[in-house]
Amino acid sequence: MVLTAMPLSVVTSLSAVSGVASAAVRVDVPVRPDRDTARGWAVEELAHREYQVARPGLLQRALQAIWDWLNQHGPDLPQGDGTRIVLVVLIFVLVGLVLYAVQRSGGLRRQSRRGKEAVFSGPARTAAGHRAAAEAAERDGQWATAVVERFRAITRELEERAVLVPH
């Protein structure tokens, strides 16, 4: 709100309504904030969305890093953008081939310490039987077996209640 464009009577009535003494409001003096107030106003203004710079994506940052590395470490390469572009493409192809080979070999897959077992191995038991086996395993300190038996008890009970279809 610009106070210089308002008549003095309006400014006086506004200052009376807002609780500010009318003698403290001067129309002819521009606003001169102190250093901390001005800094606060600037920080508040610059926090608006229209002043924010979009951060480059992961691919763009990776390409820029490779480009910068080539500029620093590749002065003996033939000059021209074409050489650098070909090198960047070759690097990405090489990385892609390595990732493909690792995936095909199963190197990144998490290997289970235990073999693949069926959920229900051994003789068929009821949910109560699996709970009893879980409690016995707990007493013996066999926690892995106790957890598996509790899971089997839950699954068997859901089958007995016809929530799950037995397989």
C-alpha positions as CSV (number, residue, x, y, z in Angstrom):
1,M,0.0,0.0,0.0
2,V,1.5,3.3,-1.0
3,L,0.9,6.0,1.6
4,T,2.0,8.9,-0.5
5,A,-1.0,8.6,-2.8
6,M,-3.5,8.9,0.0
7,P,-4.8,12.1,1.6
8,L,-3.6,12.8,5.0
9,S,-7.1,12.3,6.6
10,V,-7.2,8.7,5.3
11,V,-3.7,8.0,6.6
12,T,-4.7,9.5,10.0
13,S,-7.9,7.4,10.1
14,L,-6.0,4.2,9.1
15,S,-3.3,4.8,11.7
16,A,-6.0,5.4,14.4
17,V,-7.7,2.1,13.4
18,S,-4.5,0.1,13.5
19,G,-3.5,1.5,16.9
20,V,-0.6,3.6,15.6
21,A,-0.4,7.1,16.8
22,S,-1.2,9.5,13.9
23,A,1.8,11.6,14.7
24,A,4.1,8.7,14.0
25,V,2.9,8.3,10.4
26,R,4.6,10.6,7.9
27,V,3.5,10.6,4.3
28,D,6.4,12.3,2.8
29,V,9.2,10.1,4.2
30,P,9.9,6.8,2.2
31,V,10.3,3.6,4.1
32,R,13.9,3.1,5.2
33,P,14.3,-0.2,7.0
34,D,17.3,-1.1,9.0
35,R,19.8,-3.7,7.8
36,D,18.2,-6.7,9.4
37,T,14.7,-5.8,8.4
38,A,15.8,-5.3,4.8
39,R,17.6,-8.6,4.8
40,G,14.5,-10.3,6.1
41,W,12.3,-8.8,3.4
42,A,14.8,-9.8,0.7
43,V,15.0,-13.4,2.0
44,E,11.2,-13.6,2.1
45,E,10.8,-12.2,-1.4
46,L,13.5,-14.4,-2.9
47,A,11.9,-17.5,-1.4
48,H,9.0,-17.2,-3.9
49,R,8.7,-19.9,-6.5
50,E,9.4,-17.6,-9.5
51,Y,12.9,-17.0,-8.3
52,Q,13.9,-20.6,-7.8
53,V,16.3,-22.2,-10.2
54,A,15.4,-25.7,-11.4
55,R,18.0,-28.3,-10.4
56,P,19.3,-30.4,-13.2
57,G,18.3,-34.1,-13.2
58,L,20.5,-37.1,-12.6
59,L,21.2,-37.8,-16.2
60,Q,22.0,-34.2,-17.0
61,R,24.4,-34.0,-14.0
62,A,26.1,-37.3,-15.0
63,L,26.6,-36.0,-18.6
64,Q,28.0,-32.7,-17.3
65,A,30.4,-34.6,-15.0
66,I,31.6,-36.7,-17.8
67,W,31.9,-33.6,-20.1
68,D,33.9,-31.8,-17.4
69,W,36.2,-34.7,-16.9
70,L,36.8,-35.0,-20.6
71,N,37.6,-31.3,-20.7
72,Q,40.2,-31.6,-17.9
73,H,41.8,-35.0,-18.7
74,G,41.5,-35.1,-22.5
75,P,43.5,-32.3,-23.9
76,D,45.5,-34.7,-26.2
77,L,42.3,-36.0,-27.8
78,P,41.4,-34.7,-31.2
79,Q,39.5,-31.4,-30.9
80,G,35.8,-31.0,-31.6
81,D,32.5,-31.8,-30.0
82,G,32.0,-34.9,-32.1
83,T,34.9,-36.7,-30.4
84,R,33.6,-36.0,-27.0
85,I,30.1,-37.0,-27.9
86,V,31.3,-40.3,-29.3
87,L,33.3,-40.9,-26.1
88,V,30.3,-40.2,-23.9
89,V,28.2,-42.6,-25.9
90,L,30.9,-45.3,-25.7
91,I,31.1,-44.9,-22.0
92,F,27.4,-45.3,-21.6
93,V,27.3,-48.3,-23.8
94,L,30.2,-49.9,-21.8
95,V,28.4,-49.2,-18.5
96,G,25.2,-50.6,-19.9
97,L,27.0,-53.8,-21.0
98,V,28.5,-54.2,-17.6
99,L,25.2,-53.8,-15.9
100,Y,23.6,-56.3,-18.3
101,A,26.3,-58.9,-17.7
102,V,26.0,-58.5,-13.9
103,Q,22.2,-58.8,-14.1
104,R,22.4,-61.9,-16.3
105,S,24.9,-63.6,-14.0
106,G,22.6,-63.0,-11.0
107,G,25.4,-61.2,-9.2
108,L,23.2,-58.5,-7.7
109,R,20.3,-60.8,-6.6
110,R,20.1,-61.4,-3.0
111,Q,20.9,-65.1,-2.3
112,S,19.0,-66.8,0.4
113,R,21.1,-68.5,3.0
114,R,18.5,-71.3,3.2
115,G,17.4,-73.3,0.3
116,K,14.1,-72.8,-1.4
117,E,11.6,-74.7,0.8
118,A,7.9,-75.1,0.5
119,V,5.8,-73.3,3.0
120,F,4.5,-76.6,4.3
121,S,7.1,-79.3,4.3
122,G,6.6,-82.6,6.1
123,P,3.4,-84.1,7.4
124,A,0.2,-82.0,7.2
125,R,-0.6,-80.4,10.5
126,T,-3.4,-78.1,11.8
127,A,-2.8,-74.5,12.8
128,A,-2.7,-75.7,16.4
129,G,0.0,-78.2,15.6
130,H,2.1,-75.5,13.9
131,R,1.7,-73.3,17.0
132,A,2.8,-76.1,19.3
133,A,5.8,-76.7,17.1
134,A,6.6,-73.0,17.2
135,E,6.4,-72.9,21.0
136,A,8.7,-76.0,21.2
137,A,11.2,-74.3,18.9
138,E,11.1,-71.1,21.0
139,R,11.8,-73.2,24.2
140,D,14.8,-74.7,22.5
141,G,16.1,-71.3,21.3
142,Q,15.6,-72.2,17.6
143,W,14.2,-68.8,16.6
144,A,14.3,-69.3,12.8
145,T,12.3,-72.4,13.1
146,A,9.9,-70.8,15.5
147,V,9.2,-67.9,13.1
148,V,8.6,-70.3,10.2
149,E,6.2,-72.4,12.3
150,R,4.3,-69.2,13.4
151,F,4.0,-68.3,9.7
152,R,2.8,-71.7,8.9
153,A,0.3,-71.6,11.7
154,I,-1.1,-68.3,10.4
155,T,-1.3,-69.6,6.9
156,R,-2.9,-72.9,7.9
157,E,-5.5,-71.0,10.0
158,L,-6.4,-68.8,7.1
159,E,-6.9,-71.9,5.0
160,E,-9.0,-73.6,7.7
161,R,-11.2,-70.5,7.8
162,A,-11.5,-70.5,4.0
163,V,-9.9,-67.1,3.7
164,L,-7.1,-68.7,1.6
165,V,-7.4,-71.5,-0.9
166,P,-5.1,-74.4,-0.1
167,H,-2.4,-75.1,-2.7
